[in-house]
């Protein structure tokens, strides 16, 4: 990796920062955040403005350019990468280290008195704007919205915003029509006494209309906004996608519908002016519901007294609870995914000893096997295919410079997943193709005990996921070990592989209570720097639990694994398992045999079936 | 209980709400919070203003009186009691129920336009003021400070503020001199670049100066404030307590000290004017550190730009980590406390079958046995002595109307503790003096499993207590059971039985990380309304844990029980325990035998010793 040379770009940016064509008054600093206008986790190439101006293309980072300085804030995952990718024009601000100033403090320390700090109001979430604006104002500066994105003015070969065809999902996939989703949404709006709801997150627009897209890699979403009134539906979307007769049919654009279900299609770029018109026409009793992560630009379009902001929108919460059709789809997707992984592991077992399989080859092979499955669309995230010391890099992705060859002497960690039309998968397995050491087995077994402790946990209705996080760590803690990431995240249904509002983490205190139908990952791990990484991840469904008693009639919940891929028994030190844990493994493997075995048989994949049967032999504890 | 007749009092209050002698402008509503000027959990009789005006004397509740209405907000523990104690002038606002308005919403709904809402600025914490003031302002009203407390103007027989003699603690109890505590505090202040620290919590003043008092029942504190500068120490305290030569000697008031350790003694009532003088004389680089729970009056004395507010003060955090002298004192106190409880339980075992022991008799007997122990000062809270259905009332305290006779047919729950000069105790044991049912044993055993899960937990340095809460519930959850309170609270060293900044609760997210030397309670329970209550509580000390590995060199922690009172084995269903849990009970009982047995022997309490030996016979699991 050689750094991007940014001298000329920075010079151009500093010029437009003073150019009255773009700024009302010159700005002495310009902030380039990571995100897009929808606060997406994964962004399209046209939104990679921070990577364009700096060269640093990690998933998290904020650039700030002043007349004299250029600085980049990023976290511990990316210190090395950012240092490699940026030239000497840039100062790396290592977040999380004691002496690293916050963006606000740094700005205050370098800016001349009474400075203006510019930012694209479409990219910065309202809550961040508020915090930064307050800090700057108290030091005598001003945060100002710069309507035209200044990076775009100098990014001459900026890619077009993608505008790919839409996928329509019928009732057999979604279980609920978009009309019924609108009805349910309006009833939530009525409950809270709001009259408008603004849909800003891309996965929320997709979910609401039972549409999918491919504008962003890994996330089956498309660029759009929606504004839902009690009697109106406006969808802001570009391109000729709305000319597709199938889409028109799906959205009933040409039918004679009741007016409250008539969708008005408007250009993507007109959201601000339309929302401003809504804001201007509000009567005193009206309220407009927005996510508190919506952009400053859209939030400001509604006068303050009329805003109703919440951390989680009603769509986010409804989307998290999967209905029967979605759950069945997720089950099917996970069976197909398991077939692909049985094929892969059976293939790896043969090929690894030859010394020809690299991390990239293995990742490609996993994708190849997945793509043979019905309704496969794309991967759900960049495959983490890592062997030996690379496994200890939690967010590793193999690139030619780091690509390592799998061997019979090292642990291999594969964290991968796919988008199928019926569901989204995300699974991690840790394998050894030779003979693991006693220490490797010991660590693997602690991780497995943590995985089981969460998966088999029974807990009252209304429990938040963060209360389960310590269950995943207890076995590791007993021996002085731990892992420095959360235990689980929400998973979408043929949607984003990471979604709110639930999760399992020591850090997540704002999570919503778990309820039956929610789907999360269960993925404890253990990482030994320079040696190996271990993680065992299943996607699990929250289901009601039968219990002996029922305190205060609250009811109980537990998890059902949707992922059905064998956990390598060779890596387990059976003597460290309790009887209950041992039974859990055996029952899980029995289910893999029955369900995935049948599908392998049906697909005629006999070698993978033999592998599955061998890998799911019951464990026996010494008596 | 008959309600207090408040018609005349409310009339008087409404008059003073308009009387220019007390209010600059008439106030249309007056708020009477629960607390005192130090935000104490336990308050002195002179501070029971809300009880005086309403008749309701529960520990939590806020009264608001308007020209037309009188309303009382309290939580589920007190719905019944408040309804009984208040007359028809009052509306009970049941907090936690869906339809109950917040105080702010209610005020907005009943007040005429542009109203003034008054409150004593010394009683309301700054953070509460801020919230309420904002809500009222946005509805066109004003929250205004009323300097003279309006309840005091009509409370003709208001008791005097207590001003009892002080107790001096020497180094053998405190481990650190007050001078060294001042030095350590100033170094924390220098770290944060603050030049003044205002001590507002009573237990923090007591801890800092190694003094104790008895101005408030159960809490060995005295009314005082302190203001610590980098070169000055001001102690605000009333009465002739400072005339006591021993106190003068302890504080070195008459010695020729370095000026920075010279304590200026000032009247308790002069804190505001003195702090205002400090506020007025600040230079631009100075900052004043206050708790964010300090009163609005004191917080306002410091201009906003100079305030440094934190949820936990450096004294709160230092006080929580007990040094060797304090830990040894706590150990001694717990041994004496165990002696008293062995005497009590041995006595109860003989007396209960006679049918003459009521809850009050048992509580008094517990106090009698405790008072025979060396350095006994008083109880540390009102004894919860409850049998049968009364045990299910979590905050029960026996009174003549509810007093129940202990019998061989019901479970008895005793939650009690004492203040000794060397430490504070808090212990709960649940006993059956006849034959418990299989169901009672089953529930008791789940609670015990939860107690052990916390007590034996090993966790990394830096872990917050709330991450351990679910360990206490897991066995109950497995069977669909739970309890609706937290698992533990910090415990003072001859100080308040409840103290911050640590605890073990699903609710506590603002807790500070646990560290070696901290002391908390471990008290899971199970309550069956109308039948019985079970709780098993030990006070435990955070100690370093030896582990096989040491991830990132963080080190691990665990707990050591300080409480050494037998857990009734008759109540345990041994077959529900794992081998590890069974060993824990046997080792715990072995320690009770050795340590408490020796002390019983030394004190010649042979009958109690025989009881102890019998109650600590090892459990044996069926193989």
HADDOCK unambig.tbl for C-alpha pairs under 7 A between the chains (distance, minus, plus):
assign (segid A and resid 458 and name CA) (segid B and resid 477 and name CA) 5.88 0.50 0.50
assign (segid A and resid 458 and name CA) (segid B and resid 478 and name CA) 5.29 0.50 0.50
assign (segid A and resid 459 and name CA) (segid B and resid 477 and name CA) 5.24 0.50 0.50
assign (segid A and resid 460 and name CA) (segid B and resid 477 and name CA) 6.66 0.50 0.50
assign (segid A and resid 460 and name CA) (segid B and resid 480 and name CA) 7.00 0.50 0.50
assign (segid A and resid 467 and name CA) (segid B and resid 470 and name CA) 6.17 0.50 0.50
assign (segid A and resid 468 and name CA) (segid B and resid 470 and name CA) 6.97 0.50 0.50
assign (segid A and resid 470 and name CA) (segid B and resid 467 and name CA) 6.14 0.50 0.50
assign (segid A and resid 470 and name CA) (segid B and resid 468 and name CA) 6.95 0.50 0.50
assign (segid A and resid 477 and name CA) (segid B and resid 458 and name CA) 5.88 0.50 0.50
assign (segid A and resid 477 and name CA) (segid B and resid 459 and name CA) 5.22 0.50 0.50
assign (segid A and resid 477 and name CA) (segid B and resid 460 and name CA) 6.65 0.50 0.50
assign (segid A and resid 478 and name CA) (segid B and resid 458 and name CA) 5.26 0.50 0.50
assign (segid A and resid 478 and name CA) (segid B and resid 459 and name CA) 6.99 0.50 0.50
assign (segid A and resid 478 and name CA) (segid B and resid 547 and name CA) 6.90 0.50 0.50
assign (segid A and resid 479 and name CA) (segid B and resid 547 and name CA) 5.12 0.50 0.50
assign (segid A and resid 479 and name CA) (segid B and resid 548 and name CA) 5.17 0.50 0.50
assign (segid A and resid 479 and name CA) (segid B and resid 549 and name CA) 5.72 0.50 0.50
assign (segid A and resid 480 and name CA) (segid B and resid 460 and name CA) 6.98 0.50 0.50
assign (segid A and resid 480 and name CA) (segid B and resid 547 and name CA) 5.19 0.50 0.50
assign (segid A and resid 480 and name CA) (segid B and resid 548 and name CA) 6.39 0.50 0.50
assign (segid A and resid 480 and name CA) (segid B and resid 549 and name CA) 4.94 0.50 0.50
assign (segid A and resid 480 and name CA) (segid B and resid 550 and name CA) 4.85 0.50 0.50
assign (segid A and resid 480 and name CA) (segid B and resid 551 and name CA) 5.97 0.50 0.50
assign (segid A and resid 480 and name CA) (segid B and resid 556 and name CA) 6.24 0.50 0.50
assign (segid A and resid 481 and name CA) (segid B and resid 549 and name CA) 6.51 0.50 0.50
assign (segid A and resid 481 and name CA) (segid B and resid 550 and name CA) 6.33 0.50 0.50
assign (segid A and resid 481 and name CA) (segid B and resid 551 and name CA) 5.00 0.50 0.50
assign (segid A and resid 482 and name CA) (segid B and resid 551 and name CA) 6.65 0.50 0.50
assign (segid A and resid 547 and name CA) (segid B and resid 478 and name CA) 6.91 0.50 0.50
assign (segid A and resid 547 and name CA) (segid B and resid 479 and name CA) 5.12 0.50 0.50
assign (segid A and resid 547 and name CA) (segid B and resid 480 and name CA) 5.20 0.50 0.50
assign (segid A and resid 548 and name CA) (segid B and resid 479 and name CA) 5.16 0.50 0.50
assign (segid A and resid 548 and name CA) (segid B and resid 480 and name CA) 6.38 0.50 0.50
assign (segid A and resid 549 and name CA) (segid B and resid 479 and name CA) 5.71 0.50 0.50
assign (segid A and resid 549 and name CA) (segid B and resid 480 and name CA) 4.94 0.50 0.50
assign (segid A and resid 549 and name CA) (segid B and resid 481 and name CA) 6.52 0.50 0.50
assign (segid A and resid 550 and name CA) (segid B and resid 480 and name CA) 4.86 0.50 0.50
assign (segid A and resid 550 and name CA) (segid B and resid 481 and name CA) 6.34 0.50 0.50
assign (segid A and resid 551 and name CA) (segid B and resid 480 and name CA) 5.96 0.50 0.50
assign (segid A and resid 551 and name CA) (segid B and resid 481 and name CA) 5.00 0.50 0.50
assign (segid A and resid 551 and name CA) (segid B and resid 482 and name CA) 6.65 0.50 0.50
assign (segid A and resid 556 and name CA) (segid B and resid 480 and name CA) 6.27 0.50 0.50
